[in-house]
């Protein structure tokens, strides 16, 4: 009985020393309010879910520590949705706030113009001791009833992280994506205006 009591005490002590399981932390993008842009269309614009490598199709934060040669997923830092859908809705909200069309939608049907995106990078990078959030997104705009691209360009931006907290990482990625969206709206607006002008002179 004496040994049983010692064994129970040992087990209880061991249980007490086990570190608590880390809790999942969910992050979201908040791009802020954009500058109002010239309208692309007097109808509707539809933003499709972005395409991406399978690694970016999961909610876990992707990170690299070796110049991007290998990528890993964080076990406890998660985006609120997978980046393909999260960026689809974030970009649609940004375009809607920018006033590029009377309607900016994410549903499967309708619209005059399609915004098609591809995620090339969406990760935290800690190369050479400095940590940044890196985003790179390619955009194509075409008409719903056509295959010709009216606009196509890829954008990339990095933002330094002051610390490794989830808040700092979410803020930095939000800033990177907002910067990309601002450049995309400015460039595509000029390109679409030129396309419309050329079409009017034919």
Phi, psi and omega in degrees: 000323179300315181292327178297319179296320178296318181297317179297318179297321180295317180297316180296321179295320180294319179297322181291338183270354180289129181293143179295148180291128179300140179273147176293141176240130183254133183243150177229159176271140173225103190275346181082179184270125181276170171289145178290135184248163170295146183290138173279325190210149173265009178247235183232150176243136182243128179259121181273159171302138183287150172272158183190160169298154187303329181299325180273004179263009179241159188282340183296138176297130178268138178217160178219149178233009186224050178063022176087005180291328176227145181238142178230165178248135177291136181284339187231347177263118186231144169284155184293337174212169179292147187304329180300312181281322181299316179289324176306310182287325178295317179292318178299316178299319180296313180295322179297315179294330179284347176076033184284347179196158177301327180226131172237117190239163175238007180282175192279342187230158175093179179093159177262320181243145176250137170253117182246125183238156176225129178273115177266323176217142176198075188206168171266135180235131180241042180293140173054032174084350178253131183261135178222159168258129186241128175231140173217123185226130174261140182237143170228135173244131175214164177285151180301323184261020180220163179254346184283133178284127174276337180201141177206125178194149176252142181236148177220146178204144176236148178227130180292147179256125179291324177211178187265015181290153176303322180298314180297320181291318178295319179295317181294319178292322176300317179295320179296315181291321178297320177298316179298315181297320180298316178295319179299314181297316181295311183293315184291325177300315178296317181296319181290324177296319176296320179296319179294319181296318179296319180295327181288335182270355181276000000 
